[in-house]
Structures are given as structure tokens and as C-alpha cells.
Amino acid sequence: MGYLNNSTITIDAILTKKGRELLARGRDEFKITQFALADDEVDYDLYNPDHPLGTAFYGAAIENMPIVEALPDETQMLKYKLVTLPVNTPRIPVVSVGGLTKITLNAGEASSPITPQTVNFQLGNTTFGYTAVLADSDVCDIIATGGSQFASIPAFVGDNEAAQSKTVSGTAFTITGKTHTDSDKTTSVLIVGNETGGRILINIVVKKAQVGNFNTSPAGLTT
């Protein structure tokens, strides 16, 4: 959701596909029990402690910035979630996969583990784990190999409207490439910390399957 403007308290809220399904069922199945806040559109570089009009105007430029409207796509919205951390926390938690930013797989059976960790924050995301959003499940598959107590099902709206995203939640994941014979395929997986809000994007390349050359002999046998 997002504020329509910064002069009223009117809120624009739209439902995801899952939310619409629950609302349509009725019987009190649609209940908002949790929500998240973010400051994606805020440019803190505009905070000006040298403003000639004094302290009341230090953040004037930020307060007058336009606010983005609602978009039901967790890969595009709420990238910078507001989190509550213990007092005197010296560093912001960061999600890391051992420095991994790209995975290349051979088509078919090849797979690769993804074990995210939260840096700069002890025991970060150990309770609710991580949410992994695979942009295009036609390129590869993803499963959770470590459990958690959290489930998030964001919709994915990307450049390829035919792409079928897949979302799983856990503490570890496995990516498996699918067979493609025409060309190499690319996609990405977004890993989001369910407790700290940190995230990392990993690009995935699935190599084209190598198909042998087939020749027919005069006897009609294929070699």
C-alpha cells in the first residue's frame, strides 16, 4: 500500500492474487495479521542540516518527495523494509550467500545449493528464515531444503509477463536446471530475510542441452 499524497492520511491498498482469493472465500478467512513498512522512495541524501531556515527545514525536501503508489509485486516494492533492531545495534543486517552472485547450471539434473546467511546480526533470520522468489520457473526449479515458520507468497510482475514465478520459504534452498535445447536460459532468484528485511539477487544461467547429431545409414539404421 502507499499514501496517495503527503497531505492526507488516505491510503491506497490493493490486494495480491492470494489476498483476493481469501476475500472471495468469505467466512472471515481474509484477516490482516501482519504488515511491513518501507522507505523505498526516500532519498536521505536530501536531508540538509545546513538549511538556512533552520532545523524545521532540514528534511523539507524529503517530506515533499512524491510517494509511490501501491504495486502488488514484492520484487519491485518494499525493497527497503523498516525493521526494529535492538538498541545500540552498530550495523545493518545484510543477507549474503558466501559472496555468490551468479549460478551457472547444465540443463537437466544439475543443481546448486543456496544457503543464505545474515551478516552483521547474530542469529538473524534463524527463526523465520528466508523467502526465495524464483523469477521464471520455466528455466529452473527451486525447493526449500531447510524449514522455517514463515511463508510468504508475493506475486511476480516482470518484463516477461509469461514467466511463472515460484516462491518458497526456508533456511536453505536448492536450484535445479531444466532441460532446454534451443538456447541458454537466464533468470534470477531473490533471497529476502523474513526478519531483518535484507535481500540479495542471484542471477542464474541454465546452459543449453547438448544434442548429438543423428545420421541415417543406407540400411535404415540410426547412428
NORFEN-V913590 format. One record per pair of residues at least 24 apart in sequence whose C-alpha atoms are under 6 Angstrom apart, sorted by the first residue. I is the first residue (numbers start at 1). J is the second residue. D is the distance in whole Angstrom. If there is no record, write none. Layout:
BEGIN
I/J/D ; I/J/D
END
This chain:
BEGIN
1/70/5 ; 2/69/5 ; 2/70/5 ; 16/72/6 ; 37/81/6 ; 37/82/6 ; 38/78/5 ; 38/80/5 ; 38/81/4 ; 38/82/5 ; 39/80/6 ; 40/80/5 ; 73/155/5 ; 73/156/5 ; 74/154/5 ; 81/197/6 ; 91/120/6 ; 93/119/6 ; 93/120/5 ; 93/121/5 ; 94/118/6 ; 94/119/5 ; 94/198/5 ; 95/198/5 ; 95/199/5 ; 101/202/5 ; 102/202/5 ; 102/203/5 ; 102/204/6 ; 103/204/5 ; 104/204/6 ; 104/205/5 ; 104/206/6 ; 105/206/5 ; 106/206/6 ; 106/207/5 ; 107/177/5 ; 107/178/5 ; 107/179/5 ; 107/206/6 ; 107/207/6 ; 107/209/6 ; 108/177/6 ; 108/178/5 ; 108/179/5 ; 110/176/6 ; 110/177/6 ; 111/175/5 ; 111/176/4 ; 112/174/6 ; 112/175/5 ; 113/173/6 ; 113/174/4 ; 114/172/6 ; 114/173/5 ; 114/174/6 ; 115/172/5 ; 125/193/6 ; 125/195/5 ; 128/194/6 ; 129/170/5 ; 129/171/5 ; 129/194/6 ; 130/169/6 ; 130/170/5 ; 130/171/6 ; 130/192/5 ; 130/193/5 ; 130/194/5 ; 131/168/6 ; 131/169/4 ; 131/191/6 ; 131/192/5 ; 132/167/6 ; 132/168/5 ; 132/190/6 ; 132/191/5 ; 133/166/6 ; 133/167/5 ; 133/189/5 ; 133/190/5 ; 134/165/5 ; 134/166/5 ; 134/189/4 ; 135/165/5 ; 135/188/6 ; 136/163/5 ; 136/164/5 ; 136/165/5 ; 136/187/6 ; 137/164/6 ; 137/165/6 ; 139/178/6 ; 140/176/6 ; 140/177/4 ; 140/178/5 ; 141/175/6 ; 141/176/5 ; 142/174/6 ; 142/175/5 ; 143/173/6 ; 143/174/5 ; 144/170/5 ; 144/172/6 ; 144/173/4 ; 145/172/5 ; 145/173/5 ; 146/170/5 ; 146/171/5 ; 146/172/5 ; 147/171/6 ; 177/206/6 ; 180/208/5 ; 180/209/6 ; 181/208/5 ; 181/209/5 ; 183/208/5 ; 184/208/5
END
